[in-house]
Amino acid sequence: VAEADEEAPGGFLADRTTHTNALRTMLTLSACGPSGAAGNLVLSWDSSVVNLYTAPTGGTALEQFIKPFSGFNGTNLYVEGIAPGSNTLSWSYSGQSDCVDIIKTTVLKVESIEASSTVADNSPQFFEGHKPWPFDNTKSPPPDKHLVIFFKDMVDSSLNVQDFDVELKAHVLSEDISEEHFDESWVRESGPSSGDFDRTDTFEVKYQNPKEGGVYHFEFRLGFDGEIASEANVVLPLSGAEVDGIVSADIARANTFAATVVSNYSWFARQNPLNGIKWFVTDGRGDYLGRPDNSATPTVWAYNQVRTASSTFGMGAVATWKGTPVRVAKLSNFMVGYGAKKIGVNPVFAWMSQVIGTFNDSAASKSWDAGWAVAGGADYHTTVSVLVVDIWDEADEKNRKLWPNPNTAANYVAPNSFWDPDNQFTSPGFLYMSSP
């Protein structure tokens, strides 16, 4: 030992119980003094915090390290952290009690990542550190762990998304450690390219002003070699995919259906409620069914169930129509209203709307009226753009929670191929009737 009572600052070690790939840290031991001096060199440590080995990998942890001073020419040992906390490695000479060198080491781990926001529905959420936290959009119930922020809580009366922050904090053990000692970093590992960090090089950061729905997956690292990242999920749950193209194509199908009906049924027959039920109600022929989706921007099943209290066949989903989340039932109201007008149903028989299509709440009636108006010559794009914003204000909680989906539905099938409402989406069956 070169001099008495010397303490070196040492360094930081990764906790191998969580950082399973972290490298051991080499410790070089040497001693100088009179040749042939008696006594032993002794290394001591807290075995509840660190283990020592004679090799960088493998082997058995040392229980003690004592060597005669005489003939000692130095050696390397390898230190491995096994629990968060501080430890002193004491290198002493038994022949002189005040001749001790001390190295202080600290074993670190991220205990948890805290995700919070003043606008979140379930803030805060804690994610155990150094382990994966995947988010499976199809898991329901319950969904994978996440912080959730709903669309209804973030928009003004014109459905413009307002600014907000998500706070992300790494809780690091030992708690007295400063971020100045590390090369820590935050990244958005996946999710929409919307919003940004205020900074990425400290334990506590803000992710600011995301404007797009989706699953934001964040990762934090202290900067150790072989470190397992700590993760967190922030979910702005998307509604079903955009269906405007499908509805537009269905208008052409409805025109074909109406032309066939008009050519084969008298005006009086077209007013018959029994025919209306046959065309628009039996076997769900007046309903859009299933969950419109796109694998690039999947909806979150836990917040967008296809099933309803009265039906298990897939009438309960929320789609995106002209950029606004809308219950698929309102698409059904619109299309049946369009078809009814096109086949010449007399407005006096407006009561038929109570049995054709889905139940007529205010939003359903407005959707029906919009379909009727477009069939009568109103511009589709203008009418629907106004409709979807109008009925969003009257929508239920489920509808209003979901964020608009930017991508078009990619899971559409014709009604005769529809069998899986969780993974498929289809149009009303009357649009495909060859012989109404």
C-alpha positions as CSV (number, residue, x, y, z in Angstrom):
1,V,0.0,0.0,0.0
2,A,1.6,3.2,-1.2
3,E,0.3,5.6,1.5
4,A,-2.0,5.7,4.5
5,D,-5.7,6.3,4.6
6,E,-6.2,7.3,1.0
7,E,-9.8,7.3,-0.4
8,A,-10.4,7.2,-4.2
9,P,-13.8,8.1,-5.7
10,G,-14.1,4.8,-7.6
11,G,-17.1,4.7,-9.9
12,F,-20.5,3.4,-10.8
13,L,-21.5,-0.2,-11.4
14,A,-24.5,-1.6,-13.1
15,D,-26.7,-3.9,-11.1
16,R,-26.2,-7.3,-12.8
17,T,-29.5,-8.7,-11.4
18,T,-31.2,-6.4,-13.9
19,H,-28.4,-5.5,-16.4
20,T,-27.6,-9.2,-17.2
21,N,-25.3,-8.3,-20.0
22,A,-23.4,-5.6,-18.1
23,L,-19.6,-6.1,-18.1
24,R,-17.7,-6.5,-14.8
25,T,-15.4,-3.7,-13.9
26,M,-11.7,-4.4,-13.6
27,L,-9.9,-3.6,-10.3
28,T,-6.1,-3.5,-10.3
29,L,-4.4,-4.2,-7.0
30,S,-0.8,-3.4,-6.3
31,A,1.4,-2.9,-3.3
32,C,4.9,-1.5,-2.6
33,G,7.1,-1.6,0.4
34,P,10.2,-3.2,1.8
35,S,11.0,-6.4,0.1
36,G,10.3,-9.4,2.3
37,A,8.1,-7.5,4.7
38,A,5.9,-9.7,6.9
39,G,2.1,-9.4,7.0
40,N,-0.8,-9.8,4.6
41,L,-2.6,-7.7,2.1
42,V,-6.3,-7.8,2.7
43,L,-9.1,-6.7,0.4
44,S,-12.6,-6.3,2.0
45,W,-16.0,-5.4,0.6
46,D,-19.7,-5.6,1.2
47,S,-20.8,-8.8,-0.4
48,S,-24.4,-7.8,-0.2
49,V,-23.7,-5.0,-2.7
50,V,-20.9,-6.3,-4.9
51,N,-19.2,-9.6,-5.9
52,L,-15.6,-10.0,-6.9
53,Y,-14.1,-12.5,-9.4
54,T,-10.7,-13.4,-10.7
55,A,-12.0,-13.3,-14.3
56,P,-14.1,-10.9,-16.4
57,T,-16.6,-13.6,-17.1
58,G,-17.7,-16.8,-15.4
59,G,-16.1,-18.3,-12.3
60,T,-17.2,-18.3,-8.7
61,A,-17.5,-15.1,-6.6
62,L,-14.6,-14.7,-4.0
63,E,-15.5,-15.0,-0.4
64,Q,-12.3,-13.2,0.7
65,F,-9.0,-12.0,-0.7
66,I,-5.9,-12.3,1.5
67,K,-2.3,-12.5,0.1
68,P,1.1,-12.4,1.8
69,F,2.8,-9.1,1.2
70,S,6.1,-10.9,0.4
71,G,6.1,-12.0,-3.2
72,F,2.9,-10.1,-4.2
73,N,3.4,-8.6,-7.7
74,G,-0.1,-7.2,-8.3
75,T,-3.2,-8.7,-9.8
76,N,-6.5,-7.8,-11.4
77,L,-9.9,-8.6,-10.0
78,Y,-13.3,-8.0,-11.5
79,V,-16.2,-6.3,-9.7
80,E,-19.9,-7.0,-10.3
81,G,-22.8,-5.1,-8.7
82,I,-25.5,-7.2,-7.3
83,A,-27.8,-4.7,-5.4
84,P,-28.2,-1.0,-5.5
85,G,-26.2,0.9,-2.9
86,S,-22.8,2.2,-1.9
87,N,-19.8,0.0,-1.1
88,T,-16.2,0.6,-0.1
89,L,-13.4,-1.6,-1.3
90,S,-10.8,-1.5,1.4
91,W,-7.2,-2.5,0.5
92,S,-5.1,-2.8,3.7
93,Y,-1.8,-4.1,5.1
94,S,-2.0,-6.1,8.3
95,G,1.4,-5.0,9.4
96,Q,0.4,-1.4,9.6
97,S,-3.1,-0.6,10.9
98,D,-3.2,2.9,9.5
99,C,-2.2,1.9,6.0
100,V,-5.4,1.6,4.1
101,D,-6.6,2.5,0.6
102,I,-10.3,2.8,0.0
103,I,-12.3,3.0,-3.2
104,K,-16.0,3.9,-3.1
105,T,-18.3,2.3,-5.6
106,T,-22.0,2.7,-6.2
107,V,-24.3,0.1,-7.7
108,L,-27.1,1.6,-9.7
109,K,-30.4,0.5,-11.2
110,V,-33.5,2.3,-12.5
111,E,-36.2,1.4,-10.1
112,S,-39.0,2.7,-12.3
113,I,-40.1,5.1,-15.0
114,E,-42.9,7.4,-13.9
115,A,-45.2,8.7,-16.7
116,S,-47.7,11.4,-15.8
117,S,-49.7,14.2,-17.2
118,T,-52.3,16.6,-15.9
119,V,-54.6,15.7,-18.8
120,A,-54.2,11.9,-18.5
121,D,-57.0,9.7,-17.3
122,N,-54.9,7.4,-15.2
123,S,-51.9,9.5,-14.0
124,P,-49.4,8.6,-12.8
125,Q,-48.2,5.2,-14.1
126,F,-45.0,3.5,-12.9
127,F,-43.1,1.0,-15.1
128,E,-40.5,-1.2,-13.5
129,G,-37.1,-0.4,-14.8
130,H,-34.8,-2.5,-17.0
131,K,-37.5,-4.7,-18.4
132,P,-39.6,-4.7,-21.6
133,W,-43.1,-3.1,-21.5
134,P,-44.7,-4.0,-24.9
135,F,-48.1,-2.8,-25.8
136,D,-50.4,-5.1,-27.7
137,N,-53.2,-3.2,-29.3
138,T,-55.4,-6.3,-29.5
139,K,-55.2,-7.2,-25.8
140,S,-58.5,-6.5,-24.2
141,P,-59.4,-6.7,-21.4
142,P,-57.3,-5.7,-19.7
143,P,-54.8,-3.8,-22.0
144,D,-51.1,-3.7,-21.4
145,K,-49.7,-1.1,-19.0
146,H,-49.9,2.4,-20.2
147,L,-50.7,6.1,-19.5
148,V,-53.8,7.1,-21.5
149,I,-54.8,10.5,-22.8
150,F,-58.2,10.8,-24.4
151,F,-59.1,12.9,-27.4
152,K,-62.1,14.5,-25.7
153,D,-59.8,16.0,-23.0
154,M,-57.4,17.6,-25.5
155,V,-59.6,19.4,-28.1
156,D,-61.4,22.7,-28.3
157,S,-64.9,23.1,-29.8
158,S,-63.5,22.9,-33.3
159,L,-61.7,19.6,-32.5
160,N,-58.3,21.3,-32.6
161,V,-55.8,19.5,-30.4
162,Q,-54.4,21.8,-27.6
163,D,-50.8,21.8,-26.3
164,F,-50.0,19.5,-23.4
165,D,-47.0,17.8,-21.8
166,V,-46.2,14.2,-20.7
167,E,-43.7,14.1,-17.8
168,L,-41.3,11.2,-17.8
169,K,-39.1,10.6,-14.8
170,A,-36.5,7.9,-14.1
171,H,-36.4,6.9,-10.5
172,V,-32.7,5.8,-10.0
173,L,-31.3,3.9,-7.1
174,S,-29.2,5.0,-5.2
175,E,-31.4,8.1,-4.8
176,D,-28.6,10.5,-3.9
177,I,-27.0,10.1,-7.4
178,S,-26.9,13.1,-9.7
179,E,-27.6,12.8,-13.4
180,E,-24.4,14.8,-14.0
181,H,-22.3,11.6,-13.6
182,F,-24.0,9.7,-16.5
183,D,-24.5,9.7,-20.2
184,E,-28.3,9.1,-19.8
185,S,-30.7,9.5,-22.7
186,W,-34.4,9.4,-23.6
187,V,-35.8,8.3,-27.0
188,R,-39.2,7.8,-28.5
189,E,-38.5,4.3,-29.6
190,S,-41.7,4.0,-31.6
191,G,-45.0,5.8,-32.2
192,P,-46.2,8.8,-34.2
193,S,-43.6,11.4,-35.3
194,S,-45.5,14.1,-33.4
195,G,-44.3,16.1,-30.4
196,D,-40.7,16.3,-29.0
197,F,-38.7,16.3,-25.8
198,D,-37.8,19.5,-24.0
199,R,-34.4,17.7,-23.4
200,T,-33.1,14.1,-23.4
201,D,-30.1,14.2,-21.1
202,T,-31.5,14.2,-17.6
203,F,-33.5,11.9,-15.3
204,E,-36.7,13.9,-15.7
205,V,-38.0,15.3,-19.0
206,K,-41.1,16.4,-20.7
207,Y,-42.5,15.1,-24.0
208,Q,-44.4,18.1,-25.4
209,N,-47.3,18.7,-27.7
210,P,-48.0,15.5,-29.5
211,K,-50.9,16.1,-31.9
212,E,-51.5,12.6,-33.3
213,G,-53.1,9.6,-31.7
214,G,-51.2,6.4,-31.4
215,V,-49.0,4.4,-29.0
216,Y,-45.9,6.3,-27.9
217,H,-43.2,4.0,-26.6
218,F,-40.4,5.6,-24.7
219,E,-37.0,4.3,-23.6
220,F,-34.5,5.5,-21.0
221,R,-30.9,4.5,-20.6
222,L,-28.2,5.5,-18.0
223,G,-25.5,4.8,-20.5
224,F,-23.9,1.6,-19.3
225,D,-22.5,-1.0,-21.7
226,G,-24.9,-3.9,-21.9
227,E,-27.7,-2.0,-20.2
228,I,-31.3,-3.1,-20.6
229,A,-33.4,-0.1,-21.4
230,S,-36.2,1.1,-19.1
231,E,-39.5,1.7,-20.9
232,A,-42.9,3.4,-20.7
233,N,-46.0,3.5,-22.9
234,V,-48.2,6.6,-23.4
235,V,-51.3,5.8,-25.4
236,L,-53.5,8.3,-27.3
237,P,-55.9,5.6,-28.4
238,L,-56.8,5.7,-32.1
239,S,-60.3,5.1,-33.4
240,G,-60.9,2.7,-36.3
241,A,-59.3,3.5,-39.6
242,E,-60.6,6.1,-42.1
243,V,-63.7,4.8,-44.0
244,D,-64.5,7.7,-46.3
245,G,-63.3,5.8,-49.4
246,I,-65.5,2.8,-48.5
247,V,-68.6,5.0,-47.9
248,S,-68.0,6.8,-51.2
249,A,-67.8,3.5,-53.0
250,D,-70.9,2.3,-51.2
251,I,-72.9,5.2,-52.6
252,A,-72.2,3.9,-56.1
253,R,-73.4,0.4,-54.9
254,A,-76.5,2.0,-53.3
255,N,-77.3,3.7,-56.7
256,T,-77.1,0.3,-58.4
257,F,-79.3,-1.3,-55.7
258,A,-81.9,1.5,-56.0
259,A,-82.0,1.3,-59.8
260,T,-82.7,-2.5,-59.5
261,V,-85.5,-1.9,-56.9
262,V,-87.1,0.9,-58.8
263,S,-87.2,-1.2,-62.0
264,N,-88.7,-4.2,-60.2
265,Y,-91.1,-2.8,-57.6
266,S,-94.0,-0.4,-57.9
267,W,-94.1,2.8,-56.0
268,F,-96.6,1.3,-53.6
269,A,-94.5,-1.8,-53.1
270,R,-91.5,0.4,-52.2
271,Q,-93.5,2.0,-49.4
272,N,-94.4,-1.3,-47.9
273,P,-92.6,-1.6,-44.5
274,L,-92.2,-5.4,-45.0
275,N,-90.1,-4.7,-48.0
276,G,-88.1,-2.1,-46.1
277,I,-87.4,-4.6,-43.4
278,K,-86.4,-7.2,-45.9
279,W,-83.9,-4.9,-47.6
280,F,-82.5,-3.0,-44.7
281,V,-83.1,-4.9,-41.5
282,T,-83.2,-8.7,-41.9
283,D,-79.8,-10.4,-41.2
284,G,-78.3,-6.9,-40.4
285,R,-78.5,-5.9,-44.1
286,G,-78.6,-2.2,-43.2
287,D,-75.5,-2.3,-40.9
288,Y,-71.8,-1.6,-41.2
289,L,-70.2,-4.3,-39.1
290,G,-66.8,-4.9,-37.6
291,R,-63.8,-2.8,-36.7
292,P,-62.1,-0.9,-39.6
293,D,-58.4,-1.0,-39.1
294,N,-54.9,-0.5,-40.5
295,S,-51.9,-2.4,-39.3
296,A,-49.7,0.8,-39.6
297,T,-52.0,2.7,-37.2
298,P,-54.0,0.1,-35.3
299,T,-56.9,1.0,-33.1
300,V,-56.7,-0.1,-29.4
301,W,-59.3,-2.9,-28.9
302,A,-59.7,-2.1,-25.2
303,Y,-61.1,1.3,-26.0
304,N,-62.8,0.3,-29.3
305,Q,-64.7,-2.8,-28.7
306,V,-66.8,-4.1,-31.6
307,R,-69.5,-5.6,-29.3
308,T,-72.4,-3.8,-27.9
309,A,-74.7,-4.6,-25.0
310,S,-77.4,-5.7,-27.4
311,S,-75.3,-7.4,-30.0
312,T,-72.3,-9.6,-30.2
313,F,-71.9,-9.3,-33.9
314,G,-69.8,-6.2,-34.3
315,M,-71.9,-3.1,-34.4
316,G,-70.2,-1.2,-31.6
317,A,-66.9,0.0,-33.1
318,V,-65.8,3.6,-33.8
319,A,-64.4,4.5,-37.2
320,T,-62.8,7.6,-38.6
321,W,-65.0,9.3,-41.2
322,K,-63.8,12.5,-42.9
323,G,-61.1,12.8,-40.2
324,T,-63.5,12.6,-37.2
325,P,-64.2,9.6,-34.9
326,V,-67.8,8.3,-35.5
327,R,-69.7,5.2,-34.4
328,V,-70.1,2.8,-37.3
329,A,-73.8,2.8,-36.5
330,K,-74.0,6.3,-37.8
331,L,-72.6,5.2,-41.1
332,S,-75.4,2.7,-41.2
333,N,-78.0,5.4,-40.5
334,F,-76.5,7.5,-43.3
335,M,-76.4,4.7,-45.9
336,V,-79.9,3.4,-45.2
337,G,-81.2,7.0,-45.4
338,Y,-79.5,7.4,-48.7
339,G,-80.9,4.1,-50.0
340,A,-84.4,4.9,-48.8
341,K,-84.4,8.2,-50.6
342,K,-83.0,6.6,-53.8
343,I,-85.7,4.0,-54.0
344,G,-88.4,6.7,-53.6
345,V,-89.7,6.2,-50.1
346,N,-92.2,9.0,-49.5
347,P,-91.1,11.5,-46.8
348,V,-94.6,11.0,-45.2
349,F,-93.3,7.6,-44.2
350,A,-90.4,9.0,-42.2
351,W,-91.6,6.8,-39.3
352,M,-90.0,4.0,-41.2
353,S,-86.6,5.3,-40.0
354,Q,-87.5,3.9,-36.5
355,V,-87.2,0.4,-37.8
356,I,-84.7,0.8,-40.7
357,G,-81.1,1.1,-39.6
358,T,-80.1,1.5,-36.0
359,F,-82.0,3.2,-33.1
360,N,-82.6,6.8,-33.9
361,D,-81.0,9.0,-31.2
362,S,-80.3,12.6,-32.3
363,A,-77.0,11.7,-34.0
364,A,-78.7,8.8,-35.8
365,S,-81.4,11.1,-37.1
366,K,-78.9,13.6,-38.3
367,S,-76.9,10.9,-40.0
368,W,-80.1,9.6,-41.7
369,D,-81.0,13.1,-42.8
370,A,-77.6,13.6,-44.2
371,G,-77.9,10.4,-46.3
372,W,-81.3,11.5,-47.4
373,A,-80.0,14.9,-48.4
374,V,-77.0,13.5,-50.4
375,A,-79.3,11.1,-52.2
376,G,-81.4,14.2,-53.1
377,G,-78.5,16.0,-54.6
378,A,-76.5,17.6,-51.7
379,D,-72.7,17.5,-52.1
380,Y,-71.4,14.4,-50.3
381,H,-68.1,15.8,-49.1
382,T,-69.6,19.1,-47.8
383,T,-72.6,17.4,-46.1
384,V,-70.5,14.7,-44.4
385,S,-67.7,17.1,-43.3
386,V,-70.3,19.2,-41.4
387,L,-72.2,16.1,-40.1
388,V,-69.3,14.3,-38.4
389,V,-68.2,17.4,-36.4
390,D,-71.8,18.1,-35.5
391,I,-72.6,14.6,-34.2
392,W,-69.2,14.3,-32.4
393,D,-70.5,16.8,-29.9
394,E,-73.4,14.5,-29.1
395,A,-71.4,11.3,-29.1
396,D,-71.0,9.0,-26.2
397,E,-67.9,8.7,-24.0
398,K,-66.4,5.8,-26.0
399,N,-66.6,7.7,-29.2
400,R,-65.2,10.9,-27.8
401,K,-62.2,9.2,-26.1
402,L,-60.8,8.0,-29.4
403,W,-58.3,9.9,-31.6
404,P,-58.8,10.3,-35.4
405,N,-57.0,7.6,-37.3
406,P,-54.9,9.0,-40.3
407,N,-54.9,5.9,-42.4
408,T,-57.6,4.2,-44.5
409,A,-59.1,0.9,-43.5
410,A,-57.2,-2.0,-44.9
411,N,-59.3,-4.9,-43.6
412,Y,-62.4,-4.4,-45.7
413,V,-64.3,-7.5,-47.0
414,A,-67.6,-8.0,-48.9
415,P,-70.5,-9.0,-46.7
416,N,-70.5,-12.6,-47.9
417,S,-66.8,-12.9,-46.7
418,F,-67.4,-11.3,-43.3
419,W,-67.1,-13.6,-40.3
420,D,-64.6,-11.9,-37.8
421,P,-65.8,-8.6,-36.5
422,D,-62.6,-8.1,-34.5
423,N,-60.4,-8.2,-37.5
424,Q,-62.7,-7.4,-40.5
425,F,-64.9,-4.5,-41.6
426,T,-67.8,-4.7,-44.1
427,S,-70.6,-2.7,-45.6
428,P,-74.4,-3.1,-45.3
429,G,-75.6,-6.3,-47.0
430,F,-78.3,-4.6,-49.0
431,L,-75.6,-2.9,-51.1
432,Y,-74.6,-6.3,-52.5
433,M,-78.0,-7.8,-53.1
434,S,-78.2,-8.9,-56.7
435,S,-81.9,-9.6,-56.5
436,P,-83.5,-7.3,-53.9
